[in-house]
C-alpha cells in the first residue's frame, strides 16, 4: 500500500470538498462555542476537513447547506427505522408541540398506552418501557452498572 499516494488522494479530496461545500466549511469555521466546532464531538469523525451541514432530510436522503443531495447510508437512530421525517411522525410531533404542548413534560400520556398495546400486538411482549435517550437505552446493559436488561426498572 502506497501511503504517500493515499495522503495525496486524501488531500485532493479535502481540497475538492472545500471547493464544493463552502457554506459547510464556513459554518464549521464559525462554530466557536462548540467543543470541536460541532454539537456532538463524534460528528468530527469525517474523512474531510469538516462535516457537511444539514439543510433538509426526507426519507433516506439528506441535503447539505451547499445544496448537495446525498443518499444517507448512515440513517442514525430513528432515521434508520422509518427514514427522515416521515409525514405521520412529523404530524404527530407537530400536534404535540403546537396544539397540545408539553413536549418536555415529565408525565405519561394516554398515547403511551396506545403505543404499548400496538407493540404488544406486533411483537407479543406483554409490557414495554420506552427509552428516549441513549442514556436510557444503555442503562442496565450487560457489563454496565445496574440491573439486568431483562429486569423491570422504574427510574
Helices and strands as residue ranges (DSSP letters): H 3-20, H 22-30, G 35-37, G 41-44, E 54-58, E 61-64, E 69-71, H 79-82, H 87-94, I 95-100, H 110-123, H 134-138
